[in-house]
């Protein structure tokens, strides 16, 4: 079988799967994944919340565009809802009251926040200690996302459209000769394509350097989370996701249990991130100081890498210094939410340099996503 194609996508996380599915409609596509299965790293370790008021303005615009697909995916993409109602509530302690005004002012016009009283906050989230709450705000637009179904839906669509996926294939060399990119993998196989799409997640800068390109100053950040038993009295099924607006720590329902994290962002080298004892202890401490929960046992814990460039906006576009090299990186903690729209955007830019009309209407500026902005 020939390992030549029109497009070579490196990285089979949700971003790579989404752009692969889009490009498979206009050409032959090969998807390379360094692990034994797609989504082993960040895509498989998502907090799985659709949060339209999260991130810089361009990120929020792209999140909004992606939501349209998740609400009404194409036939055959999934057999159940990808988004289900949840709500989110942010509280702040005494001394941080001004944060609530900042949150309200930053919300998009289409997804405004509602300030609620301390009584309302404690009624919605019985697990909260009243003395921990000085002000609170409710975001009724937040929803649970089925991150696994979204990722698998794109992979299924990619396969249906004729795309080929190769796992356990780390790219070890990458060069362009005779108008095509040639990639060598850890298996010894060689792959070539007219265009390379770098969707390598935390490893994106390493892939760029294999191609002889300057880094985009990507920093992987480790976040740790724990799963603990639920409590129907303190955490009823209707419990919103609850976050501490002063620290970014949060707790949310998770299939009858509770997931909690400090929302930490510890710089890390690209790796298979693992939870550390100190981080888990700090999560438990935050829970027991701010809620009525007593953590007797951590049922499960995990850590994942969210990769950011300095302005926390994704990097999407061709590299000016290398013909046919396309960046799709730096999605940070927004990757699942962004993937549907970024897949369409990448397809347009790769096919003919165009941007989808709905992204234009939402004010998305390509300069805010361009790779060269990260090198100045």
PyMOL commands that set and color helices and strands:
alter all, ss='L'
color gray80, all
select helices_A, chain A and resi 14-23+42-44+57-71+98-106+109-111+118-124+130-132+147-160+201-210+277-290+332-352+357-361+366-368+371-375
alter helices_A, ss='H'
color red, helices_A
select strands_A, chain A and resi 4-10+29-32+49-50+83-85+88-92+114-116+135-139+143-145+164-166+171-177+180-185+190-198+219-229+241-244+250-254+257-261+266-268+300-308+315-318+325-329
alter strands_A, ss='S'
color yellow, strands_A
deselect
rebuild
show_as cartoon
